[in-house]
Amino acid sequence: MIYSLPYITLVVVFGILSIYYQSNEEEKIKSNITLFCFAILIFFFGFRGFIGTDWISYYTNFNDCDWSDLSLNPFGSDVSWHIEPIFTFLMLSCKTFGGDFQIFVFICCLIDEILLFRFLMKRSDNIPLAIMIFVCMGGLVMQTNLMRNSISILLFINALDYLENRKPIPYFIICTIALYIHTSSIVFFPLYFFFHRKCNKWIYLGIFILGNVILLLHVKTISPLLSFVSDSGDKISTLLGAYTSDNYADFNFKISIGYLERLLTGVLIFCYYEKLITYRKENIVFINTFIAYFCTNFFFSEFTIISDRLGGLFIFCYWIIWPDLLKCFSIVNNRKIFIAFLTIYCVLKINGMTNLIGLEYDNVLFGAKSYQERLYINNKDNVDLKK
């Protein structure tokens, strides 16, 4: 638990701030709390040391990148340089103006938080609560490992205004920018045509039940489709091949607290389907996003890395749906029970995610371990796990 303490502390701080935020009616106080939350995230993640795993490749790519690596093709299959054009340009710009990798991390974090807060300030009635959920439901992974994904996903959620208001040009422009930051954003393009449509709640229930059946009975859904793309030789087929190799073929599903949480959330959404949409019409989009989230988790559970990566594109629905579910409970005690569940679950989840030596937190403002030190620790830990 020692490695988890900084992250648990972060979650608890946002939990306390959410209570204070909820109990105040003055807009100035709420604005100050929002600014404080922004500052906490920037401090915690913007000045983080080498934590997680993806810093190993990002650090190397940052130091090795050259203007000759810049391409206009986001789907390039060149194995020597697989980073999308806009993110490459961001790295090169940082290097050109004398920035080191740590400054680059800070800039990426600053972009993330600006996009995140722009989204939440339009959608959330309790910013600290939404941020607490953000950290536990996708945010920690996005901030520490998925530097490209995080920017592309946060760009997309800011494009939802245009999806809801049926403005295709700005929507597709933003999605194209996101695509040039991470190719997984290609998934967002077709969503414009149906994510705004209300799904019949009984169809929703049928899809949800089917997903559970596929997951619990270990029905294979990906392997039969691989032959159609495995020989194309482009970047997507290369990634599919890597994600479905023996290293990632771990079809050993066990009922876990994460599965029970998804099951409970799915059932609650069904029970309060109409109430959620009545409270906020835009929840049609977030309910559809949850459908996409559990479909990618349940239907593609054959390969954990694929279900996790695809599910991560839609996990933002929790940042809005969970706080809105709270408002659906007319009985005060039920609200208290749900708040207790959220708090306990967030603490347990963050503890399980971060109780690893690779996530030992340090901050460059107070002296962080060097790249070589963290690389040694990471390699040693991998060797120990294989023994």
PEVEN-V144386 format. One record per run of one state. SS is the DSSP state (@ for helix, = for strand, . for the rest). FROM is the first residue (numbers start at 0). TO is the last residue. If there is no record, write none. Layout:
ss={SS;SS}
from={FROM;FROM}
to={TO;TO}
//
This chain:
ss={.;@;.;@;.;=;.;@;.;@;.;@;.;@;.;@;.;@;.;@;.;@;.;@;.;@;.;@;.;@;.;@;.;@;.;@;.;@;.;@;.;@;.;=;@;.;@;.}
from={0;1;22;26;46;47;48;54;64;66;69;84;96;100;123;126;144;146;164;167;179;182;193;200;216;222;226;234;243;256;271;272;279;282;299;303;312;316;328;331;354;356;359;362;363;366;370;386}
to={0;21;25;45;46;47;53;63;65;68;83;95;99;122;125;143;145;163;166;178;181;192;199;215;221;225;233;242;255;270;271;278;281;298;302;311;315;327;330;353;355;358;361;362;365;369;385;386}
//
